[in-house]
Amino acid sequence: MAAEGPAGTPASPVYSQRNGKIANPFSSCQRSRAGQGVRSSANVILHPWLKTELSAILQALPPAPALDAQTNRQLWKAWQAGLSLPITLPQELPALRMLLIWDNLRGHHTPDFVLWLFAHGIMPLYTPLGGSWLNMAESMQRILIKRGLAGQYPETPDHIISLLEGVAKGWNQDPTPFEWGGKRFARRQRNRQRRHALGGSGAYTRRLVRQRPTLLQKWHSS
């Protein structure tokens, strides 16, 4: 879950993602995620569930440091630096406790829910258009769907939901560290180093292709 950093700055954000089968926020600090199967991801279903999950995360955080009103407001504004369309902050702001990173969908801009986030010390940050890959929850979603549905042939929505909820529960029992440039990145880099490019094309081979020496090379070696 999102943890407090120096001077009340959230050290780790919470990433949120939803679709028609499972809604789940991913916490980059504790590496766990909550997963609940749903038949619809409409706002009337998503928002109450998110409020419950986010409230539970906030309760697990340490107490917010005491800051004067001006310093606290500057802390909120610091996360809006560089945004072309920053959200208008309320006049009264509590201590900043958490960053919520999610897609730039219309339902995520609902005034009532955004005001609820502000009232609970949560700053919503939206990925840019075409930038969903910046959201860690997208990567986690792909991993869990592959683990839960690979080799399965579910015939009903309830079966799909049970598979996805089961793999999310299993993940939380022994979560894998998930970070930019982590072990997965190093593993991919080593895999690329074991490949040998063929000429200037994008093709490659996993072992060197033996080439016959040219006449000039034979003359030099003679």
BAVEX-517505 format. One record per residue (C-alpha): residue number from 1; x, y, z. Coordinates in steps of 0.02 Angstrom, whole numbers, always signed. Example, Ala and Ser with C-alpha at 12.3 -4.5 7.8 and 13.67 -1.06 7.14 Angstrom:
% residues 2
- 1, +615, -225, +390
- 2, +684, -53, +357
***
This chain:
% residues 222
- 1, +0, +0, +0
- 2, +55, +179, -23
- 3, +179, +229, +110
- 4, +224, +398, +180
- 5, +386, +477, +123
- 6, +484, +624, +194
- 7, +379, +774, +237
- 8, +220, +677, +202
- 9, +261, +639, +21
- 10, +185, +472, -32
- 11, +331, +357, -72
- 12, +232, +228, -170
- 13, +76, +253, -273
- 14, -75, +143, -294
- 15, -117, +93, -472
- 16, -297, +57, -520
- 17, -365, -40, -668
- 18, -534, -113, -710
- 19, -620, -215, -843
- 20, -777, -317, -865
- 21, -714, -467, -767
- 22, -608, -409, -621
- 23, -577, -242, -536
- 24, -414, -224, -446
- 25, -298, -92, -374
- 26, -113, -136, -365
- 27, -4, -69, -224
- 28, +175, -45, -281
- 29, +242, -36, -104
- 30, +178, -198, -28
- 31, +164, -279, -201
- 32, -9, -346, -161
- 33, -171, -317, -251
- 34, -354, -331, -212
- 35, -459, -423, -339
- 36, -647, -440, -348
- 37, -739, -518, -492
- 38, -876, -412, -570
- 39, -998, -431, -714
- 40, -998, -244, -745
- 41, -873, -106, -709
- 42, -998, +37, -709
- 43, -966, +181, -591
- 44, -1107, +127, -475
- 45, -1008, -33, -444
- 46, -830, +29, -459
- 47, -837, +185, -351
- 48, -910, +107, -191
- 49, -787, -38, -205
- 50, -640, +80, -231
- 51, -690, +184, -81
- 52, -687, +29, +27
- 53, -518, -30, -37
- 54, -437, +142, -29
- 55, -503, +171, +147
- 56, -424, +7, +201
- 57, -257, +61, +127
- 58, -265, +229, +215
- 59, -299, +146, +382
- 60, -138, +45, +364
- 61, -32, +201, +335
- 62, +62, +290, +475
- 63, -12, +451, +542
- 64, +8, +601, +428
- 65, +141, +728, +482
- 66, +82, +897, +544
- 67, +108, +1031, +411
- 68, +49, +1210, +400
- 69, -86, +1247, +272
- 70, +31, +1333, +148
- 71, +162, +1195, +149
- 72, +28, +1063, +134
- 73, -50, +1149, -17
- 74, +119, +1166, -102
- 75, +144, +980, -77
- 76, -18, +944, -169
- 77, +26, +1066, -308
- 78, +198, +988, -332
- 79, +114, +834, -407
- 80, +25, +943, -535
- 81, +183, +1025, -600
- 82, +195, +1010, -789
- 83, +14, +957, -816
- 84, -75, +1044, -958
- 85, -245, +1028, -873
- 86, -220, +1015, -684
- 87, -371, +979, -576
- 88, -433, +1125, -473
- 89, -392, +1087, -292
- 90, -520, +1123, -155
- 91, -489, +1271, -41
- 92, -472, +1157, +111
- 93, -352, +1011, +90
- 94, -307, +874, +214
- 95, -132, +801, +226
- 96, -78, +714, +65
- 97, -76, +527, +102
- 98, -80, +434, -63
- 99, -61, +445, -253
- 100, -193, +357, -357
- 101, -133, +324, -535
- 102, -265, +268, -659
- 103, -325, +285, -837
- 104, -393, +447, -907
- 105, -573, +387, -923
- 106, -728, +495, -907
- 107, -790, +395, -757
- 108, -627, +431, -665
- 109, -664, +617, -674
- 110, -834, +606, -587
- 111, -840, +762, -475
- 112, -916, +674, -324
- 113, -783, +538, -324
- 114, -638, +659, -357
- 115, -696, +767, -211
- 116, -704, +610, -103
- 117, -523, +573, -149
- 118, -469, +748, -103
- 119, -563, +741, +62
- 120, -467, +583, +109
- 121, -295, +648, +60
- 122, -283, +555, -107
- 123, -212, +640, -261
- 124, -279, +564, -425
- 125, -153, +561, -567
- 126, -210, +513, -742
- 127, -107, +427, -875
- 128, -98, +525, -1039
- 129, -194, +474, -1194
- 130, -114, +315, -1262
- 131, -8, +300, -1105
- 132, -95, +158, -1014
- 133, +70, +61, -1019
- 134, +132, +183, -886
- 135, +7, +106, -764
- 136, +83, -43, -672
- 137, -90, -116, -650
- 138, -97, -146, -838
- 139, +58, -256, -829
- 140, -6, -345, -674
- 141, -173, -375, -760
- 142, -86, -460, -906
- 143, +16, -572, -790
- 144, -134, -627, -685
- 145, -247, -657, -835
- 146, -114, -766, -916
- 147, -90, -866, -757
- 148, -275, -884, -723
- 149, -343, -921, -896
- 150, -198, -1007, -987
- 151, -253, -1184, -1031
- 152, -428, -1154, -963
- 153, -590, -1154, -1061
- 154, -716, -1062, -950
- 155, -893, -1065, -1014
- 156, -978, -945, -894
- 157, -936, -774, -821
- 158, -939, -850, -646
- 159, -805, -974, -696
- 160, -696, -835, -765
- 161, -720, -733, -606
- 162, -673, -880, -495
- 163, -514, -912, -595
- 164, -458, -731, -588
- 165, -500, -709, -404
- 166, -407, -870, -364
- 167, -247, -817, -452
- 168, -255, -645, -369
- 169, -271, -729, -199
- 170, -124, -841, -238
- 171, -20, -692, -292
- 172, -51, -602, -128
- 173, +11, -752, -28
- 174, +186, -732, -104
- 175, +192, -572, -207
- 176, +332, -547, -331
- 177, +427, -381, -323
- 178, +370, -273, -468
- 179, +474, -121, -511
- 180, +545, -28, -658
- 181, +713, -103, -707
- 182, +692, -250, -587
- 183, +733, -434, -605
- 184, +617, -459, -753
- 185, +705, -319, -847
- 186, +877, -393, -809
- 187, +815, -564, -866
- 188, +757, -492, -1032
- 189, +923, -403, -1054
- 190, +1019, -566, -1029
- 191, +904, -652, -1153
- 192, +943, -520, -1284
- 193, +1129, -538, -1255
- 194, +1116, -723, -1298
- 195, +1047, -680, -1470
- 196, +1153, -648, -1623
- 197, +1089, -527, -1755
- 198, +1089, -583, -1936
- 199, +1157, -441, -2041
- 200, +1060, -279, -2030
- 201, +887, -359, -2019
- 202, +784, -389, -1864
- 203, +810, -577, -1874
- 204, +924, -664, -1749
- 205, +990, -835, -1702
- 206, +1033, -909, -1533
- 207, +1199, -975, -1596
- 208, +1331, -901, -1707
- 209, +1316, -940, -1892
- 210, +1480, -1011, -1955
- 211, +1545, -911, -2100
- 212, +1669, -969, -2230
- 213, +1827, -865, -2237
- 214, +1849, -754, -2387
- 215, +1999, -767, -2502
- 216, +2076, -614, -2421
- 217, +2057, -691, -2247
- 218, +2137, -852, -2309
- 219, +2282, -755, -2382
- 220, +2310, -661, -2218
- 221, +2305, -821, -2116
- 222, +2425, -914, -2232
***
